[in-house]
């Protein structure tokens, strides 16, 4: 459920506006790679189901940032 809600919201509300007018595609890609690094560090610290759901949500968020908006 986290995946199904996170990906389209990220594409529609974050990636499109950021890449078109605010910061550009290159910076969006750099932001997503930095976020993926932070997500991997948080995954190492996950201790229960809720923290794993948070890291899964971050995984989908930063993967969605890597793909261009349609």
C-alpha positions as CSV (number, residue, x, y, z in Angstrom):
1,X,0.0,0.0,0.0
2,X,2.9,2.3,0.7
3,X,4.2,1.7,-2.8
4,X,1.0,2.3,-4.6
5,X,0.3,5.6,-3.0
6,X,3.9,7.0,-2.9
7,X,5.0,6.6,-6.5
8,X,2.2,8.5,-8.3
9,X,2.1,11.2,-5.7
10,X,5.8,11.7,-6.0
11,X,5.7,11.8,-9.8
12,X,2.8,14.2,-10.0
13,X,3.5,16.6,-7.1
14,X,7.2,16.6,-6.7
15,X,9.2,15.5,-9.8
16,X,7.2,17.4,-12.4
17,X,7.3,20.9,-10.8
18,X,10.9,20.5,-9.6
19,X,12.4,19.4,-12.9
20,X,10.4,21.9,-15.0
21,X,10.9,25.2,-13.3
22,X,12.5,25.2,-9.9
23,X,15.8,23.3,-9.7
24,X,16.2,21.4,-13.0
25,X,16.6,17.7,-13.8
26,X,20.3,17.4,-12.8
27,X,19.7,18.6,-9.3
28,X,16.6,16.4,-8.9
29,X,18.8,13.4,-9.8
30,X,21.5,14.4,-7.3
31,X,18.9,14.9,-4.6
32,X,17.5,11.4,-5.3
33,X,20.9,9.8,-5.1
34,X,21.7,11.6,-1.8
35,X,18.3,10.6,-0.5
36,X,18.9,6.9,-1.4
37,X,22.2,7.1,0.6
38,X,20.3,8.3,3.6
39,X,17.6,5.7,3.1
40,X,20.2,2.9,3.2
41,X,21.6,4.3,6.4
42,X,18.1,4.4,7.9
43,X,17.5,0.8,6.8
44,X,20.5,-0.3,8.9
45,X,18.9,1.3,11.9
46,X,15.4,-0.1,11.4
47,X,14.2,-2.2,14.4
48,X,10.5,-2.9,13.8
49,X,7.8,-3.1,11.1
50,X,7.0,0.6,11.2
51,X,10.6,1.7,10.6
52,X,10.9,-0.8,7.7
53,X,7.7,0.8,6.2
54,X,9.3,4.2,6.5
55,X,12.4,3.0,4.7
56,X,10.3,1.3,2.0
57,X,8.4,4.6,1.5
58,X,11.7,6.5,1.2
59,X,13.0,3.9,-1.2
60,X,10.0,4.4,-3.5
61,X,10.2,8.2,-3.1
62,X,13.8,8.5,-4.2
63,X,13.4,5.9,-7.0
64,X,10.4,7.9,-8.3
65,X,12.6,11.0,-8.2
66,X,15.1,9.3,-10.6
67,X,12.4,8.7,-13.2
68,X,11.2,11.7,-15.3
69,X,7.7,12.9,-14.9
70,X,5.2,12.4,-17.7
